[in-house]
Amino acid sequence: MNKDLPKVYASPIDKKFTNNNDIYYGKSADRTSTVNVFEKINQIFASPYHVYKSNVLIKTRNKEYKTTIVGKSGNYLLCLNGDKINMLDIEDIEKI
């Protein structure tokens, strides 16, 4: 099986390639992630320590709340003092 194979033509490379020098990352610092907030809220309500109420610190676009949440209805968190906080406005929530 010592047959001669035909020669393959390969074009010589005479120039420098720079098509992979520019890299773009699509992460924007201005965009807030509401998915993490909804996950945090669900983790608070699914916690074994949340029987009826949980003390939390909520940071919204306009204000900071140190309150006790008792439930959620639609897009709102219901607080023990009667406040309704829109979950779409929440930037961060932490259990105290």
HELIX and SHEET records of a PDB file:
HELIX    1   1 THR A   34  ALA A   46  1                                  13    
SHEET    1   A 5 LYS A  84  ASN A  86  0                                        
SHEET    2   A 5 TYR A  76  CYS A  79 -1                                        
SHEET    3   A 5 GLU A  64  SER A  73 -1                                        
SHEET    4   A 5 SER A  54  THR A  60 -1                                        
SHEET    5   A 5 ILE A  90  LYS A  95 -1                                        
END                                                                             
